[in-house]
Amino acid sequence: MGPHPAVAAIRLAVRRVLHDILNDRPAPEADPHERPAAPLVLVACSGGADSMALASALAFEAPRLGIRAGGVTVDHGLQPGSGLRAEEVVLRLRELGLDPVEATAVTVGREGGPEAAARDARYAALDAAAERHGAAAVLLGHTRDDQAETVLLGLARGSGIRSLSGMAAVSGGPGAARRYRRPFLQLDRQTARKACMVQSLPVWDDPHNADPAYTRSRLRHEGLPALEKALGKGVVEALARTAQLSRDDADALDAWAGQAESSVRDAAGLLECAKLYALPPAVRRRILRRAAIEAGAPAGSLFARHIEEVDRLITGWRGQGVINLPGKVVAQRQGGRLVIRQG
Protein backbone atom coordinates (compact mmCIF):
# COMPACT_ATOMS: atom_id res chain seq x y z
CA MET A 1 0.00 0.00 0.00
CA GLY A 2 1.44 3.35 -1.03
CA PRO A 3 1.59 6.56 1.00
CA HIS A 4 -1.44 8.76 1.61
CA PRO A 5 -2.25 10.91 -1.48
CA ALA A 6 -1.24 14.10 0.35
CA VAL A 7 2.12 12.60 1.31
CA ALA A 8 2.63 11.28 -2.21
CA ALA A 9 1.89 14.73 -3.65
CA ILE A 10 4.39 16.59 -1.48
CA ARG A 11 7.08 13.95 -2.06
CA LEU A 12 6.59 14.12 -5.82
CA ALA A 13 6.87 17.93 -5.76
CA VAL A 14 10.11 17.74 -3.75
CA ARG A 15 11.53 14.96 -5.92
CA ARG A 16 11.07 17.07 -9.04
CA VAL A 17 12.82 20.04 -7.46
CA LEU A 18 15.73 17.89 -6.25
CA HIS A 19 16.16 16.53 -9.78
CA ASP A 20 16.30 20.13 -11.04
CA ILE A 21 18.94 21.00 -8.44
CA LEU A 22 21.08 18.05 -9.54
CA ASN A 23 20.71 19.06 -13.19
CA ASP A 24 21.76 22.63 -12.36
CA ARG A 25 25.07 21.52 -10.89
CA PRO A 26 28.14 22.09 -13.10
CA ALA A 27 30.05 19.03 -14.23
CA PRO A 28 32.90 18.19 -11.82
CA GLU A 29 36.38 19.20 -12.96
CA ALA A 30 38.24 16.87 -10.60
CA ASP A 31 39.50 13.37 -11.29
CA PRO A 32 36.62 11.51 -13.03
CA HIS A 33 37.42 8.49 -10.85
CA GLU A 34 36.93 10.56 -7.69
CA ARG A 35 33.40 10.52 -6.33
CA PRO A 36 32.03 14.10 -6.15
CA ALA A 37 30.76 15.35 -2.80
CA ALA A 38 27.01 14.99 -2.30
CA PRO A 39 25.24 18.36 -2.60
CA LEU A 40 23.53 19.79 0.47
CA VAL A 41 19.94 21.08 0.32
CA LEU A 42 18.52 23.00 3.29
CA VAL A 43 14.87 23.43 4.20
CA ALA A 44 13.73 26.66 5.85
CA CYS A 45 11.36 25.47 8.58
CA SER A 46 9.23 27.54 10.94
CA GLY A 47 7.58 24.49 12.49
CA GLY A 48 4.29 25.25 10.70
CA ALA A 49 2.41 22.68 8.63
CA ASP A 50 3.76 23.84 5.24
CA SER A 51 7.43 23.76 6.19
CA MET A 52 7.15 20.60 8.32
CA ALA A 53 5.55 18.78 5.39
CA LEU A 54 8.38 20.06 3.21
CA ALA A 55 11.03 18.94 5.71
CA SER A 56 9.56 15.44 5.95
CA ALA A 57 9.44 15.10 2.15
CA LEU A 58 13.03 16.32 1.83
CA ALA A 59 14.18 13.85 4.50
CA PHE A 60 12.50 11.03 2.56
CA GLU A 61 13.55 11.94 -0.98
CA ALA A 62 17.07 13.37 -0.59
CA PRO A 63 18.91 10.14 0.41
CA ARG A 64 17.36 8.34 -2.56
CA LEU A 65 19.02 10.83 -4.91
CA GLY A 66 22.38 11.02 -3.16
CA ILE A 67 21.66 14.43 -1.67
CA ARG A 68 22.39 15.56 1.88
CA ALA A 69 19.46 17.24 3.63
CA GLY A 70 19.66 19.85 6.38
CA GLY A 71 17.44 22.47 7.94
CA VAL A 72 17.40 26.03 9.26
CA THR A 73 14.83 27.69 11.50
CA VAL A 74 14.87 31.44 12.01
CA ASP A 75 13.98 32.92 15.39
CA HIS A 76 12.60 36.41 14.73
CA GLY A 77 12.37 37.17 18.44
CA LEU A 78 8.93 38.76 17.99
CA GLN A 79 7.00 36.60 20.48
CA PRO A 80 7.62 35.39 24.03
CA GLY A 81 9.25 31.96 24.03
CA SER A 82 10.35 32.17 20.38
CA GLY A 83 13.81 30.86 21.29
CA LEU A 84 12.33 27.74 22.91
CA ARG A 85 10.13 27.13 19.86
CA ALA A 86 13.16 27.40 17.60
CA GLU A 87 14.93 24.76 19.71
CA GLU A 88 11.85 22.50 19.39
CA VAL A 89 11.92 22.86 15.61
CA VAL A 90 15.61 21.92 15.59
CA LEU A 91 14.81 18.76 17.57
CA ARG A 92 11.97 17.84 15.17
CA LEU A 93 14.20 18.30 12.13
CA ARG A 94 16.91 16.13 13.69
CA GLU A 95 14.31 13.46 14.45
CA LEU A 96 13.49 13.45 10.73
CA GLY A 97 17.16 12.69 10.05
CA LEU A 98 18.23 16.09 8.74
CA ASP A 99 21.84 17.16 9.27
CA PRO A 100 23.13 19.84 9.63
CA VAL A 101 20.32 21.59 11.49
CA GLU A 102 20.51 24.97 13.18
CA ALA A 103 18.44 27.77 14.67
CA THR A 104 19.53 31.31 13.92
CA ALA A 105 18.26 34.40 15.77
CA VAL A 106 17.72 37.68 13.95
CA THR A 107 16.91 41.26 14.88
CA VAL A 108 13.91 42.57 12.96
CA GLY A 109 14.09 46.23 11.98
CA ARG A 110 11.25 48.57 11.06
CA GLU A 111 11.92 49.56 7.45
CA GLY A 112 9.00 48.84 5.14
CA GLY A 113 6.66 47.74 7.94
CA PRO A 114 6.77 44.70 10.28
CA GLU A 115 6.05 42.04 7.67
CA ALA A 116 8.62 43.32 5.17
CA ALA A 117 11.23 43.83 7.89
CA ALA A 118 10.75 40.28 9.19
CA ARG A 119 11.01 38.90 5.66
CA ASP A 120 14.23 40.83 4.98
CA ALA A 121 15.80 39.61 8.23
CA ARG A 122 14.72 36.02 7.51
CA TYR A 123 16.20 35.93 4.01
CA ALA A 124 19.44 37.51 5.21
CA ALA A 125 19.73 34.72 7.80
CA LEU A 126 18.93 32.02 5.24
CA ASP A 127 21.48 33.45 2.80
CA ALA A 128 24.12 33.41 5.54
CA ALA A 129 23.28 29.81 6.48
CA ALA A 130 23.44 28.68 2.85
CA GLU A 131 26.85 30.33 2.44
CA ARG A 132 28.14 28.94 5.73
CA HIS A 133 27.20 25.35 4.88
CA GLY A 134 27.86 25.56 1.14
CA ALA A 135 24.27 24.58 0.36
CA ALA A 136 23.26 24.04 -3.26
CA ALA A 137 19.73 25.29 -2.53
CA VAL A 138 17.24 26.28 0.16
CA LEU A 139 13.68 24.94 -0.03
CA LEU A 140 10.76 27.18 1.02
CA GLY A 141 7.28 25.94 1.89
CA HIS A 142 5.15 28.57 0.13
CA THR A 143 1.92 27.06 -1.19
CA ARG A 144 -0.59 27.97 -3.89
CA ASP A 145 -2.60 29.78 -1.21
CA ASP A 146 0.42 31.93 -0.33
CA GLN A 147 0.83 32.68 -4.03
CA ALA A 148 -2.79 33.83 -4.32
CA GLU A 149 -2.36 36.13 -1.31
CA THR A 150 0.82 37.59 -2.79
CA VAL A 151 -0.93 38.35 -6.09
CA LEU A 152 -3.78 40.12 -4.30
CA LEU A 153 -1.34 42.15 -2.19
CA GLY A 154 0.49 43.21 -5.36
CA LEU A 155 -2.81 44.15 -6.97
CA ALA A 156 -3.77 46.26 -3.94
CA ARG A 157 -0.44 48.13 -4.08
CA GLY A 158 -0.88 48.89 -7.78
CA SER A 159 2.73 47.89 -8.33
CA GLY A 160 2.41 46.55 -11.88
CA ILE A 161 2.72 43.21 -13.58
CA ARG A 162 5.84 42.11 -11.70
CA SER A 163 3.93 42.26 -8.41
CA LEU A 164 1.13 40.22 -9.99
CA SER A 165 3.77 37.60 -10.85
CA GLY A 166 3.83 36.55 -7.23
CA MET A 167 6.66 34.32 -6.04
CA ALA A 168 8.94 32.54 -8.48
CA ALA A 169 9.39 28.79 -8.26
CA VAL A 170 13.13 29.53 -8.43
CA SER A 171 14.73 32.74 -7.17
CA GLY A 172 18.12 33.92 -6.05
CA GLY A 173 20.19 35.26 -3.22
CA PRO A 174 23.47 37.20 -3.22
CA GLY A 175 25.78 35.52 -5.72
CA ALA A 176 23.37 32.60 -6.19
CA ALA A 177 20.73 33.19 -8.85
CA ARG A 178 18.87 29.92 -8.20
CA ARG A 179 19.28 29.45 -4.45
CA TYR A 180 15.62 29.41 -3.38
CA ARG A 181 13.19 26.73 -4.57
CA ARG A 182 9.47 26.60 -3.85
CA PRO A 183 8.21 23.06 -4.56
CA PHE A 184 4.66 23.64 -3.24
CA LEU A 185 3.44 26.52 -5.43
CA GLN A 186 1.09 24.13 -7.22
CA LEU A 187 -0.17 22.53 -3.99
CA ASP A 188 -2.74 23.97 -1.62
CA ARG A 189 -2.18 24.62 2.07
CA GLN A 190 -4.64 21.89 3.05
CA THR A 191 -2.56 19.21 1.30
CA ALA A 192 0.49 20.12 3.39
CA ARG A 193 -1.52 20.12 6.60
CA LYS A 194 -3.07 16.75 5.76
CA ALA A 195 0.38 15.31 5.02
CA CYS A 196 1.53 16.35 8.49
CA MET A 197 -1.58 14.88 10.11
CA VAL A 198 -1.30 11.44 8.50
CA GLN A 199 2.41 11.29 9.35
CA SER A 200 1.73 12.42 12.96
CA LEU A 201 4.09 15.36 12.51
CA PRO A 202 3.62 17.99 15.23
CA VAL A 203 3.06 21.48 13.82
CA TRP A 204 3.05 24.95 15.34
CA ASP A 205 0.44 27.48 14.27
CA ASP A 206 2.00 30.94 14.41
CA PRO A 207 -0.48 33.30 16.14
CA HIS A 208 0.74 36.09 13.84
CA ASN A 209 -0.98 34.23 10.98
CA ALA A 210 -4.33 34.90 12.65
CA ASP A 211 -3.54 38.38 13.97
CA PRO A 212 -5.68 41.01 12.17
CA ALA A 213 -2.94 43.57 12.79
CA TYR A 214 -1.10 42.02 9.82
CA THR A 215 -2.29 42.72 6.28
CA ARG A 216 -1.67 39.19 5.01
CA SER A 217 -3.57 37.73 7.96
CA ARG A 218 -6.62 39.90 7.20
CA LEU A 219 -6.44 38.91 3.56
CA ARG A 220 -6.19 35.20 4.45
CA HIS A 221 -9.06 35.12 6.93
CA GLU A 222 -11.35 37.83 5.58
CA GLY A 223 -10.42 38.91 2.05
CA LEU A 224 -10.03 35.60 0.24
CA PRO A 225 -13.08 33.96 1.88
CA ALA A 226 -15.15 37.00 0.86
CA LEU A 227 -13.90 36.71 -2.72
CA GLU A 228 -14.73 33.01 -2.82
CA LYS A 229 -18.19 33.72 -1.43
CA ALA A 230 -18.80 36.37 -4.10
CA LEU A 231 -17.13 34.65 -7.06
CA GLY A 232 -17.29 30.98 -6.20
CA LYS A 233 -14.60 28.40 -5.56
CA GLY A 234 -11.51 28.42 -7.73
CA VAL A 235 -10.34 31.95 -6.90
CA VAL A 236 -7.06 30.70 -5.40
CA GLU A 237 -6.30 28.54 -8.44
CA ALA A 238 -7.16 31.41 -10.80
CA LEU A 239 -4.90 33.84 -8.92
CA ALA A 240 -2.02 31.36 -8.98
CA ARG A 241 -2.53 30.91 -12.73
CA THR A 242 -2.54 34.70 -13.13
CA ALA A 243 0.80 34.80 -11.32
CA GLN A 244 2.40 32.43 -13.83
CA LEU A 245 0.98 34.24 -16.87
CA SER A 246 2.09 37.60 -15.45
CA ARG A 247 5.56 36.23 -14.75
CA ASP A 248 5.95 35.08 -18.36
CA ASP A 249 4.97 38.55 -19.62
CA ALA A 250 7.15 40.35 -17.08
CA ASP A 251 10.17 38.20 -17.94
CA ALA A 252 9.74 39.01 -21.64
CA LEU A 253 9.49 42.76 -20.93
CA ASP A 254 12.52 42.60 -18.62
CA ALA A 255 14.54 40.95 -21.38
CA TRP A 256 13.42 43.63 -23.86
CA ALA A 257 14.42 46.39 -21.43
CA GLY A 258 17.81 44.79 -20.87
CA GLN A 259 18.49 44.72 -24.61
CA ALA A 260 17.22 48.28 -25.14
CA GLU A 261 19.11 49.93 -22.29
CA SER A 262 22.44 50.32 -24.06
CA SER A 263 20.74 52.00 -27.03
CA VAL A 264 19.34 54.84 -24.89
CA ARG A 265 22.63 55.80 -23.22
CA ASP A 266 25.12 58.28 -24.62
CA ALA A 267 28.90 57.81 -24.82
CA ALA A 268 29.23 58.85 -21.15
CA GLY A 269 26.60 56.32 -20.08
CA LEU A 270 23.87 58.89 -19.33
CA LEU A 271 20.26 58.15 -20.26
CA GLU A 272 19.01 60.20 -23.22
CA CYS A 273 15.46 61.46 -22.68
CA ALA A 274 14.50 61.59 -26.38
CA LYS A 275 15.49 57.96 -26.92
CA LEU A 276 13.72 56.87 -23.73
CA TYR A 277 10.58 58.70 -24.88
CA ALA A 278 10.51 56.59 -28.06
CA LEU A 279 10.31 53.31 -26.11
CA PRO A 280 7.03 51.66 -25.04
CA PRO A 281 6.17 52.81 -21.48
CA ALA A 282 6.50 49.29 -20.00
CA VAL A 283 10.04 48.98 -21.36
CA ARG A 284 11.06 52.55 -20.48
CA ARG A 285 9.89 52.25 -16.87
CA ARG A 286 11.86 49.05 -16.41
CA ILE A 287 15.01 50.84 -17.54
CA LEU A 288 14.26 53.69 -15.11
CA ARG A 289 13.67 51.28 -12.25
CA ARG A 290 16.89 49.43 -12.94
CA ALA A 291 18.83 52.72 -13.08
CA ALA A 292 17.36 53.80 -9.74
CA ILE A 293 18.32 50.51 -8.09
CA GLU A 294 21.84 50.72 -9.52
CA ALA A 295 22.11 54.21 -8.01
CA GLY A 296 21.30 52.81 -4.57
CA ALA A 297 17.49 52.83 -4.23
CA PRO A 298 16.36 49.71 -2.28
CA ALA A 299 14.27 47.56 -4.62
CA GLY A 300 11.77 46.71 -1.88
CA SER A 301 11.05 50.38 -1.19
CA LEU A 302 10.85 51.49 -4.82
CA PHE A 303 7.18 51.56 -5.83
CA ALA A 304 5.36 52.24 -9.09
CA ARG A 305 4.51 55.80 -7.98
CA HIS A 306 8.24 56.58 -7.67
CA ILE A 307 8.95 55.39 -11.20
CA GLU A 308 5.92 57.26 -12.53
CA GLU A 309 7.32 60.52 -11.10
CA VAL A 310 10.67 59.88 -12.77
CA ASP A 311 8.90 58.92 -16.00
CA ARG A 312 7.19 62.32 -16.07
CA LEU A 313 10.63 63.93 -16.38
CA ILE A 314 10.65 62.32 -19.83
CA THR A 315 7.01 62.29 -20.93
CA GLY A 316 5.70 65.42 -19.20
CA TRP A 317 8.73 67.69 -18.97
CA ARG A 318 7.80 71.18 -17.73
CA GLY A 319 10.95 72.16 -15.90
CA GLN A 320 10.30 70.02 -12.81
CA GLY A 321 12.87 69.93 -10.05
CA VAL A 322 14.63 66.99 -8.45
CA ILE A 323 12.64 63.79 -7.76
CA ASN A 324 13.55 62.22 -4.41
CA LEU A 325 13.63 58.41 -4.36
CA PRO A 326 14.17 55.89 -1.52
CA GLY A 327 17.76 55.34 -0.43
CA LYS A 328 18.62 59.06 -0.76
CA VAL A 329 18.65 58.70 -4.55
CA VAL A 330 17.63 61.66 -6.70
CA ALA A 331 16.56 61.90 -10.34
CA GLN A 332 16.67 65.06 -12.45
CA ARG A 333 16.68 66.10 -16.08
CA GLN A 334 19.73 68.03 -17.25
CA GLY A 335 20.30 69.09 -20.85
CA GLY A 336 18.21 66.34 -22.38
CA ARG A 337 19.80 63.70 -20.15
CA LEU A 338 18.25 61.90 -17.18
CA VAL A 339 20.63 61.79 -14.22
CA ILE A 340 19.86 59.34 -11.41
CA ARG A 341 22.39 59.40 -8.57
CA GLN A 342 22.93 59.50 -4.83
CA GLY A 343 21.76 62.85 -3.51
Disulfide bonds with the S-S distance in Angstrom:
none
